[in-house]
Amino acid sequence: MERTWKPTTTGILCIVGGALGIILGIALVVIGTVAGIVVPERALPFIGALVTGTVAVGIVLGIVAIIGGIYALRRRKWGLALAGCICAVFPWWFLGIPAIIFVVLGKGEFK
């Protein structure tokens, strides 16, 4: 089978989307924790824990997106590459949706 640009593009989109999701998640954890510590009288006392717990899911999705992007670049395990693309949709939909389209179109290139 001929090697095309679709799995490579998918891998790059997933890795970039996952990395940006992790960076955004870490920034939100820091902001939420600082807000919970600095302004405990004005804000809800549990705001830091709430933001941290919510963003942890986003960080895990970012990690799965990066792993899926690596498998897409290697053209291995199509299902894991697709899962990574789906996880890349949640932090950055404009990167994840094209990645899903390209991984579906390039399914024949995966082993």
Helices and strands as residue ranges (DSSP letters): H 6-38, H 47-74, H 78-89, H 93-105, G 107-109
